[in-house]
Amino acid sequence: PYRDYQLQERLFLRKINAYMDLGMSYLESYKLAAQKVIMPGASEHQLGIAFDIVVNYHAVLDYEFGDTPAGKWLIENCADYGFILRYPKDKEDITEIIYEPWHYRYVGKEHAAIIQENGICLEEYLENMQDYYQVQ
């Protein structure tokens, strides 16, 4: 799950180069790459608070993982262990990252339960955290 800066940089640059190979400009490629691979220095993998999950029968990081038995179990049970699906479907406009049914982040059981119960992403939770707690 941990990625050092150099690995994250290689992954990011590889994605930029792939888009440039398709004829896009550097700026276009950079913008698209940033939606699929987090910029070096900003990755949750570098912080050690997130990880990608695959299973032996579906070892690819793709959308279909969310439809596998493992993907379905994770989304239903992750909060029981303090984890959230970090980049949920239909939240791309808020997270600015594509749907990643394989990417989970630890936030603690209490926070994970609130996020899951309300069908929100981490950004929405943090922005409106006061709404979920009564201030004494």
Disulfide bonds with the S-S distance in Angstrom:
none
